[in-house]
């Protein structure tokens, strides 16, 4: 590091050497400097200060002396003020007719001594917990499920849609509509979904929110019997179960969705049945290279996407002047991760459960 004073001295020596006939580059090299460095120092005709964070800087004239800093520390640690933060200490000193330093200076002195910590009986703030993260590279490895409200015939009356989604294929593998929310209905739904997918005894992860139907003892006992590993979002965090929430948005923004409400439970079940059929077998999912969830779930998407890739390659070969770059990428998407910010060994969990 070179102080501003040393910069002035170096530039004066270089200017004297140049005035005596020496080359500037040679004069700079004798001092271990480059011409570019000297030019940067003398930008706008004045010698600039070293602005690097690690540069040594002179002590500002308004800084507290070491004795004054010791007085601040002693005051903060005194029995009268030991349990108070500087925001409480400074006003009390002012009421007593004393001014030692500003509130920010008190905080600065305490932080420098690593003395600014949480005080009192309340729990100290904790770092946020990372959300659970799971990766699926095939169907029936990770399921996400949730419950959403369906409007009833009158304001304030609702039906409850229980829905299970496969993370890898986005296929709806189980659903029911009831007039109550409880763990018994959730337990029966999970059991039917496992039997329908032929997965009895095969470990899988079931991710859900922290509601009472999702954490009830009836459901937990069923999951243990089926060999399903429960996983839960963080409390009061809705986007830890983003795939289920996104599917609910797709459902409620369908053109045929009855915004005025369903007349009865039978109508609600009939409408959801039609939606599930459309979503699983007709809806081309944008995140699946525009194949249906059913095609992705059964593995039929590989042949479909390969046929598309061949078609595009053929079209480019026949009319190359119409293509400015590579053909559209139709390769099947890879594994899918729930909450990728947090690392979780899903494969290890499944292997241990198996």
MARTORDO-269386 format. One record per residue (C-alpha): x, y, z; residue in three letters. Coordinates in Angstrom, 1 decimal. Layout:
% residues N
REC        X        Y        Z   res
REC        X        Y        Z   Ala
...
***
This chain:
% residues 354
REC        X        Y        Z   res
REC      0.0      0.0      0.0   Unk
REC      1.3      3.5     -0.8   Unk
REC      0.0      6.5      1.2   Unk
REC     -1.0      9.7     -0.5   Unk
REC      2.1     11.4      0.9   Unk
REC      4.3      8.8     -0.7   Unk
REC      2.4      9.1     -4.0   Unk
REC      3.2     12.8     -4.1   Unk
REC      6.9     12.2     -3.4   Unk
REC      7.1      9.5     -6.2   Unk
REC      5.4     11.7     -8.7   Unk
REC      7.7     14.6     -7.9   Unk
REC     10.7     12.4     -8.5   Unk
REC      9.4     11.1    -11.8   Unk
REC      8.6     14.6    -13.0   Unk
REC     12.1     15.8    -12.1   Unk
REC     13.6     12.9    -14.0   Unk
REC     11.5     13.6    -17.1   Unk
REC     12.4     17.3    -17.0   Unk
REC     16.1     16.2    -16.9   Unk
REC     15.6     14.2    -20.1   Unk
REC     14.8     10.7    -18.9   Unk
REC     11.9      8.7    -20.3   Unk
REC      8.9      8.5    -18.1   Unk
REC      8.6      4.7    -18.5   Unk
REC     12.2      4.3    -17.3   Unk
REC     11.7      6.7    -14.4   Unk
REC      8.6      4.8    -13.3   Unk
REC     10.3      1.4    -13.6   Unk
REC     13.2      2.6    -11.3   Unk
REC     10.5      3.2     -8.6   Unk
REC      8.8     -0.2     -9.3   Unk
REC      5.8      1.5    -10.9   Unk
REC      4.1      1.3    -14.3   Unk
REC      3.2      4.3    -16.4   Unk
REC     -0.4      3.3    -16.2   Unk
REC     -0.3      3.3    -12.3   Unk
REC      1.1      6.9    -12.3   Unk
REC     -1.5      8.0    -14.8   Unk
REC     -4.2      6.6    -12.5   Unk
REC     -2.7      8.4     -9.5   Unk
REC     -2.7     11.8    -11.3   Unk
REC     -6.1     11.7    -12.9   Unk
REC     -7.7     15.1    -13.4   Unk
REC     -4.4     16.8    -12.6   Unk
REC     -4.5     15.9     -8.9   Unk
REC     -3.0     13.1     -6.9   Unk
REC     -5.8     10.7     -5.8   Unk
REC     -6.0      8.8     -2.6   Unk
REC     -5.8      5.1     -2.3   Unk
REC     -9.4      4.0     -2.3   Unk
REC     -8.8      0.2     -1.8   Unk
REC    -10.7     -1.2      1.2   Unk
REC     -7.4     -2.5      2.7   Unk
REC     -5.5      0.8      2.3   Unk
REC     -4.3      2.5      5.4   Unk
REC     -6.1      5.7      6.1   Unk
REC     -5.4      8.5      8.6   Unk
REC     -7.5      8.6     11.7   Unk
REC    -10.4     11.1     11.2   Unk
REC    -10.1     14.2     13.4   Unk
REC    -13.5     13.5     15.1   Unk
REC    -12.6     10.0     16.2   Unk
REC    -12.7      9.1     19.8   Unk
REC     -9.4      8.6     21.6   Unk
REC     -8.6      5.3     23.2   Unk
REC     -9.4      6.7     26.6   Unk
REC    -12.8      7.9     25.4   Unk
REC    -13.5      4.5     23.9   Unk
REC    -12.6      2.9     27.2   Unk
REC    -15.0      5.2     29.0   Unk
REC    -17.8      4.1     26.6   Unk
REC    -17.0      0.4     27.3   Unk
REC    -16.8      0.9     31.1   Unk
REC    -20.2      2.8     31.0   Unk
REC    -21.9      0.1     29.0   Unk
REC    -20.6     -2.6     31.3   Unk
REC    -21.5     -0.8     34.5   Unk
REC    -24.3     -2.4     36.6   Unk
REC    -26.7      0.4     35.8   Unk
REC    -26.5      0.0     32.1   Unk
REC    -25.2     -3.6     31.5   Unk
REC    -28.7     -4.8     30.5   Unk
REC    -29.5     -1.9     28.2   Unk
REC    -28.7     -1.3     24.6   Unk
REC    -27.1      2.0     23.4   Unk
REC    -30.6      3.2     22.2   Unk
REC    -31.6      3.2     25.9   Unk
REC    -28.3      4.3     27.4   Unk
REC    -27.8      7.5     25.4   Unk
REC    -31.2      9.1     26.3   Unk
REC    -30.7      8.3     30.0   Unk
REC    -27.3     10.0     29.9   Unk
REC    -28.9     13.0     28.2   Unk
REC    -31.5     13.2     31.0   Unk
REC    -28.6     13.2     33.5   Unk
REC    -26.9     16.0     31.6   Unk
REC    -24.1     13.9     30.2   Unk
REC    -23.0     13.5     26.6   Unk
REC    -20.2     11.1     25.9   Unk
REC    -20.8     10.1     22.3   Unk
REC    -23.6      9.5     19.8   Unk
REC    -25.7      6.4     19.8   Unk
REC    -24.1      5.1     16.6   Unk
REC    -20.7      5.6     18.2   Unk
REC    -21.8      3.5     21.2   Unk
REC    -22.8      0.7     18.8   Unk
REC    -19.6      1.0     16.9   Unk
REC    -17.4      0.7     20.0   Unk
REC    -19.4     -2.4     21.2   Unk
REC    -19.3     -4.1     17.8   Unk
REC    -15.5     -3.5     17.6   Unk
REC    -15.2     -5.3     21.0   Unk
REC    -17.6     -8.1     20.0   Unk
REC    -19.8     -6.9     22.9   Unk
REC    -23.0     -6.2     20.9   Unk
REC    -25.1     -9.3     21.4   Unk
REC    -28.7    -10.2     22.1   Unk
REC    -29.8     -9.5     25.7   Unk
REC    -32.8    -10.4     27.7   Unk
REC    -35.0    -13.5     28.1   Unk
REC    -36.4    -13.5     24.6   Unk
REC    -34.8    -15.9     22.2   Unk
REC    -32.2    -14.5     19.9   Unk
REC    -33.0    -14.3     16.2   Unk
REC    -32.1    -17.5     14.4   Unk
REC    -30.9    -17.9     10.9   Unk
REC    -33.7    -19.0      8.6   Unk
REC    -33.9    -22.8      8.1   Unk
REC    -33.3    -24.1      4.5   Unk
REC    -36.5    -25.6      2.9   Unk
REC    -36.6    -29.3      2.4   Unk
REC    -35.2    -30.2     -1.0   Unk
REC    -35.9    -33.4     -3.0   Unk
REC    -34.9    -34.5     -6.5   Unk
REC    -36.8    -37.0     -8.6   Unk
REC    -35.3    -38.6    -11.7   Unk
REC    -38.3    -40.9    -12.4   Unk
REC    -42.0    -41.2    -11.6   Unk
REC    -43.3    -42.2     -8.1   Unk
REC    -40.2    -41.1     -6.3   Unk
REC    -41.4    -37.7     -4.9   Unk
REC    -45.1    -36.7     -4.5   Unk
REC    -46.4    -33.3     -3.5   Unk
REC    -49.9    -32.9     -2.1   Unk
REC    -52.1    -30.1     -0.7   Unk
REC    -55.7    -29.1     -0.1   Unk
REC    -57.4    -26.1     -1.7   Unk
REC    -60.8    -24.5     -1.3   Unk
REC    -63.5    -24.8     -4.0   Unk
REC    -66.3    -22.2     -3.6   Unk
REC    -69.7    -23.6     -2.7   Unk
REC    -73.2    -22.4     -3.6   Unk
REC    -73.2    -19.6     -1.0   Unk
REC    -70.6    -17.2      0.3   Unk
REC    -68.5    -18.8      3.1   Unk
REC    -69.3    -22.4      2.1   Unk
REC    -66.5    -24.4      0.6   Unk
REC    -65.6    -27.8     -0.7   Unk
REC    -62.1    -29.2     -0.2   Unk
REC    -60.0    -30.6     -3.0   Unk
REC    -57.3    -33.1     -1.9   Unk
REC    -54.8    -33.5     -4.6   Unk
REC    -51.5    -35.5     -5.0   Unk
REC    -49.0    -34.6     -7.8   Unk
REC    -46.0    -36.5     -9.0   Unk
REC    -43.0    -34.2     -9.0   Unk
REC    -41.2    -35.8    -11.9   Unk
REC    -44.1    -36.1    -14.4   Unk
REC    -46.5    -33.5    -12.9   Unk
REC    -49.2    -36.2    -13.2   Unk
REC    -52.1    -36.0    -10.8   Unk
REC    -51.9    -39.4     -9.2   Unk
REC    -54.7    -39.0     -6.7   Unk
REC    -57.5    -36.6     -5.9   Unk
REC    -60.8    -36.3     -3.9   Unk
REC    -63.3    -33.6     -3.0   Unk
REC    -64.8    -33.6      0.5   Unk
REC    -66.9    -31.2      2.7   Unk
REC    -64.3    -31.4      5.5   Unk
REC    -60.6    -31.1      6.1   Unk
REC    -59.2    -34.0      8.2   Unk
REC    -56.4    -36.5      8.4   Unk
REC    -58.8    -39.5      7.8   Unk
REC    -59.7    -38.3      4.2   Unk
REC    -56.0    -37.6      3.5   Unk
REC    -55.0    -41.1      4.7   Unk
REC    -57.6    -42.8      2.5   Unk
REC    -56.4    -40.7     -0.5   Unk
REC    -52.8    -41.6     -0.1   Unk
REC    -53.5    -45.2      0.3   Unk
REC    -55.6    -45.3     -2.9   Unk
REC    -52.9    -43.4     -4.8   Unk
REC    -50.2    -45.8     -3.7   Unk
REC    -52.3    -48.8     -4.7   Unk
REC    -53.3    -47.2     -8.1   Unk
REC    -49.6    -46.6     -8.9   Unk
REC    -48.6    -50.1     -8.0   Unk
REC    -46.2    -48.9     -5.3   Unk
REC    -47.1    -50.8     -2.2   Unk
REC    -43.9    -51.3     -0.2   Unk
REC    -41.9    -49.1     -2.6   Unk
REC    -40.4    -46.1     -0.7   Unk
REC    -41.3    -42.6     -1.9   Unk
REC    -41.4    -39.1     -0.4   Unk
REC    -44.7    -37.3      0.2   Unk
REC    -44.2    -33.5      0.6   Unk
REC    -46.9    -31.4      2.1   Unk
REC    -47.6    -28.2      4.1   Unk
REC    -47.9    -28.1      7.9   Unk
REC    -51.7    -28.1      8.2   Unk
REC    -53.5    -30.4     10.6   Unk
REC    -54.7    -32.8      7.9   Unk
REC    -51.1    -33.2      6.6   Unk
REC    -49.7    -33.8     10.0   Unk
REC    -52.5    -35.8     11.7   Unk
REC    -51.7    -39.1     13.5   Unk
REC    -54.0    -41.0     11.2   Unk
REC    -52.1    -40.0      8.1   Unk
REC    -48.7    -40.5      9.7   Unk
REC    -49.7    -44.0     10.7   Unk
REC    -50.8    -44.8      7.1   Unk
REC    -47.6    -43.4      5.7   Unk
REC    -45.5    -45.5      8.0   Unk
REC    -47.5    -48.6      7.0   Unk
REC    -47.1    -47.8      3.3   Unk
REC    -43.4    -47.1      3.6   Unk
REC    -43.8    -43.5      2.5   Unk
REC    -41.4    -40.8      3.9   Unk
REC    -43.2    -37.6      5.0   Unk
REC    -41.7    -34.2      4.2   Unk
REC    -43.0    -30.9      5.3   Unk
REC    -42.7    -27.2      4.3   Unk
REC    -41.4    -24.7      6.8   Unk
REC    -44.1    -23.2      9.0   Unk
REC    -46.0    -20.3      7.4   Unk
REC    -44.0    -20.6      4.1   Unk
REC    -46.3    -21.3      1.2   Unk
REC    -43.8    -21.5     -1.7   Unk
REC    -42.0    -24.5     -0.2   Unk
REC    -44.7    -26.6     -2.0   Unk
REC    -44.6    -24.6     -5.2   Unk
REC    -45.6    -27.4     -7.6   Unk
REC    -48.9    -28.1     -5.8   Unk
REC    -49.6    -24.3     -5.6   Unk
REC    -48.9    -23.9     -9.3   Unk
REC    -51.3    -26.7    -10.2   Unk
REC    -54.0    -25.1     -8.1   Unk
REC    -53.6    -21.9    -10.1   Unk
REC    -53.8    -23.8    -13.4   Unk
REC    -57.0    -25.4    -12.1   Unk
REC    -58.7    -22.2    -11.0   Unk
REC    -57.8    -20.3    -14.1   Unk
REC    -59.4    -22.8    -16.5   Unk
REC    -62.0    -21.0    -18.7   Unk
REC    -64.7    -23.4    -17.5   Unk
REC    -64.0    -22.9    -13.8   Unk
REC    -67.2    -21.9    -12.1   Unk
REC    -66.2    -18.7    -10.4   Unk
REC    -69.6    -18.3     -8.9   Unk
REC    -69.2    -21.6     -7.0   Unk
REC    -70.3    -25.2     -7.3   Unk
REC    -73.9    -26.0     -6.7   Unk
REC    -73.2    -29.1     -4.6   Unk
REC    -70.5    -31.7     -3.9   Unk
REC    -71.5    -33.9     -6.9   Unk
REC    -70.9    -31.0     -9.3   Unk
REC    -67.6    -30.2     -7.7   Unk
REC    -66.4    -33.8     -8.1   Unk
REC    -67.6    -34.0    -11.7   Unk
REC    -65.8    -30.9    -12.6   Unk
REC    -62.5    -31.9    -11.0   Unk
REC    -62.8    -35.3    -12.7   Unk
REC    -63.0    -33.7    -16.1   Unk
REC    -60.1    -31.3    -15.2   Unk
REC    -57.9    -34.2    -14.1   Unk
REC    -58.6    -36.1    -17.3   Unk
REC    -57.7    -33.0    -19.4   Unk
REC    -54.6    -32.1    -17.4   Unk
REC    -53.1    -35.7    -17.4   Unk
REC    -53.9    -36.7    -21.0   Unk
REC    -54.4    -33.6    -23.1   Unk
REC    -52.5    -30.7    -21.5   Unk
REC    -49.1    -30.2    -23.1   Unk
REC    -46.9    -29.0    -20.2   Unk
REC    -44.5    -26.3    -21.0   Unk
REC    -41.9    -27.6    -18.5   Unk
REC    -42.0    -31.1    -20.0   Unk
REC    -41.2    -30.0    -23.6   Unk
REC    -44.9    -29.9    -24.3   Unk
REC    -45.8    -33.5    -23.7   Unk
REC    -48.6    -34.5    -21.4   Unk
REC    -48.0    -35.5    -17.8   Unk
REC    -49.3    -39.0    -18.6   Unk
REC    -46.8    -39.4    -21.5   Unk
REC    -43.9    -38.3    -19.2   Unk
REC    -45.2    -40.6    -16.4   Unk
REC    -45.2    -43.7    -18.6   Unk
REC    -42.0    -42.9    -20.4   Unk
REC    -43.7    -42.4    -23.8   Unk
REC    -42.3    -38.8    -24.0   Unk
REC    -38.9    -40.1    -25.1   Unk
REC    -40.2    -41.4    -28.4   Unk
REC    -42.4    -38.4    -29.0   Unk
REC    -39.6    -35.9    -28.4   Unk
REC    -37.2    -38.0    -30.6   Unk
REC    -39.7    -37.9    -33.4   Unk
REC    -40.0    -34.1    -33.1   Unk
REC    -36.2    -33.8    -33.1   Unk
REC    -35.9    -35.8    -36.2   Unk
REC    -38.7    -33.8    -37.9   Unk
REC    -36.9    -30.5    -37.2   Unk
REC    -33.6    -31.9    -38.4   Unk
REC    -35.2    -33.0    -41.6   Unk
REC    -36.8    -29.7    -42.1   Unk
REC    -33.5    -27.9    -41.6   Unk
REC    -31.8    -30.2    -44.1   Unk
REC    -34.4    -29.6    -46.7   Unk
REC    -34.4    -25.8    -46.3   Unk
REC    -31.2    -24.7    -44.5   Unk
REC    -31.5    -21.1    -45.6   Unk
REC    -34.5    -20.7    -43.3   Unk
REC    -32.5    -21.6    -40.2   Unk
REC    -30.1    -19.2    -38.6   Unk
REC    -28.9    -21.5    -35.9   Unk
REC    -29.5    -24.9    -34.3   Unk
REC    -32.9    -26.6    -34.4   Unk
REC    -35.3    -26.4    -31.4   Unk
REC    -34.1    -28.6    -28.5   Unk
REC    -36.6    -31.5    -28.0   Unk
REC    -34.4    -33.5    -25.7   Unk
REC    -36.4    -34.8    -22.6   Unk
REC    -36.0    -32.7    -19.5   Unk
REC    -33.8    -34.2    -16.8   Unk
REC    -34.5    -34.7    -13.1   Unk
REC    -36.8    -32.3    -11.2   Unk
REC    -35.9    -30.7     -7.9   Unk
REC    -38.2    -29.4     -5.3   Unk
REC    -36.7    -26.3     -3.6   Unk
REC    -33.3    -26.6     -5.3   Unk
REC    -31.7    -24.0     -3.0   Unk
REC    -31.4    -26.5     -0.2   Unk
REC    -29.4    -29.7     -0.8   Unk
REC    -31.1    -33.0      0.2   Unk
REC    -30.0    -36.5     -0.5   Unk
REC    -33.4    -37.9     -1.7   Unk
REC    -31.8    -40.9     -3.4   Unk
REC    -30.1    -41.8     -0.1   Unk
REC    -33.4    -41.4      1.8   Unk
REC    -35.2    -43.8     -0.5   Unk
REC    -32.4    -46.3     -0.4   Unk
REC    -32.4    -46.3      3.4   Unk
REC    -36.2    -46.7      3.5   Unk
REC    -36.0    -49.6      1.0   Unk
***
